[in-house]
Amino acid sequence: MIREFFYLRKSDRTTILVLLAVLVTVVTAIFFVGGNDASDAVATADSTSFYPPQGARPYQPYAVATQSTALFPFDPNTADSTQLLRLGLQPWQVRNIYKYRAKGGVYRRKEDFARLYGLTVKDYRRLEPYIRISADYRPAATLVGEREHYERDTLRFPVKLQADEHVVLNRADTAQLRRVPGIGVYYAKEIVRYGHRLGGYVSVEQLDEIDDFPQESKKYFVVEQPRPQQLNVNQLTLQQLRRHPYINFYQAKAIVDYRRLRGPITDLRQLRLSKDFTEADFQRLEPYVAY
């Protein structure tokens, strides 16, 4: 190939020689200049990594910066990693707390925090006085039965009687009657309405004459000094007599017929021969008739 080189034209040979000279120059410069810098840089890096300067701490790629431990009130549901680390917890324990909260876990009591993996009895006793669980994280079921602070509307929601309290039946109005356990608006009105029809109650047992009256409510009633309105059986008409709950049409007619045929009635038992009256009728009508 050298022989063929001399057969080239002079201009081609000159170009090839110039290119070879440039290439040799570049390679020489890299070897003597760049090579020294690269070797120095590698040597410097190696000496820095493995032979730190005197007085300097060696590089530790897995070391975690330590913080001074301090105790302060904290809520494990909201405390961030910085606060948890300052309390003396390990980084992997902090990660477990974050994972627990991310999955929807909630610390509802101080004792719940004791379940933290790796937490010792000593650590828990050290932290327990500083745990503060916000009321927002209590179970919603605890709200059941809580009473709001408001002024009670005693007209709409009367306070019920205690077991040893009573209501005077023949004097009570609807507001007092509604204080009786088992008595609401309906029965309070029925008690008053029926009392007006009777002319006043003379016995607690008369409440049984109200349809489906709650038997457990009767023990809260008493009757004191009854003064019922009385019917003058010698003056009232048939229609007026039959308005009373204890006198039906046939009984009212018997009273009117007796007056017409025999004169004024002085004792209701004068009608004992009438088939429309029984001894029970005379007994319950006795407080309500006059002559």
NORPE-V588015 format. One record per run of one state. SS is the DSSP state (H for helix, E for strand, L for the rest). FROM is the first residue (numbers start at 1). LEN is the number of residues. Records with the same first field share a line. If there is no record, write none. Layout:
# NORPE-V588015
SS=FROM-LEN / FROM-LEN
This chain:
# NORPE-V588015
L=1-1 / 6-4 / 51-23 / 75-6 / 87-4 / 103-7 / 114-7 / 129-2 / 132-3 / 138-2 / 144-23 / 169-5 / 178-7 / 199-5 / 210-5 / 223-8 / 233-5 / 242-7 / 263-5 / 272-7 / 291-1
H=2-4 / 10-41 / 81-6 / 91-12 / 110-4 / 121-8 / 135-3 / 140-4 / 174-4 / 185-14 / 204-6 / 215-6 / 238-4 / 249-14 / 268-4 / 279-10
E=74-1 / 131-1 / 167-2 / 221-2 / 231-2 / 289-2
